[in-house]
Amino acid sequence: MPTIDQYNPLQASYDKTIRLQDLETPYYRERVTFFVPGTLAVGANQITDFKFNRAVRLEDGYAHVKVAPTTTAITIELNKTGTPLATLITIAAGANSGQVTLSEDANAQFAATDDLDIDINQVGGLEPGTDLNIVLTTRDDIQGS
């Protein structure tokens, strides 16, 4: 199974860790980007078996397509080790992007051993949308600081 250090660079990229100071708890915040090339289609496991390699909490999700969907929205489901998060990322019909706050989702906390899988549950009608980028922001509290 791929880890954040081994993932196919054509499907995912990783922003270097930046240490931010919080008055009470210092933490790392990172962005991980996934890419689904070409014309989108409904399907499970568009991205599969991704591991963060340490415990993290998903904070935000952002999705962008090169060509906007028509008549219906694109819905993207994030799964933690096979269990869907309650919050979907949606790109409205006619729009090129959508975002969502994930930090309130009870399932957004990932252990180092949990897998992240990404499904596309719905695509646009006449134009399904193309070249999907998904950016997830994570937070990892620094232990012992």
Buried (B, 14 or more C-beta within 10 A) or exposed (E): EBEBEEBEEEBBBBEEEEEEEEEEEEBBBBBBBBBBEEEBEEEEEBBBEBBBEBBBBBBBBBBBBEBBBBEBBBBBBBBBEEEBBEBBBBBBBEBBBBBBEBEEBEBBBBEEEBBBBBBBBBBBEEBBBBBBBBBBBBBBEEEEE
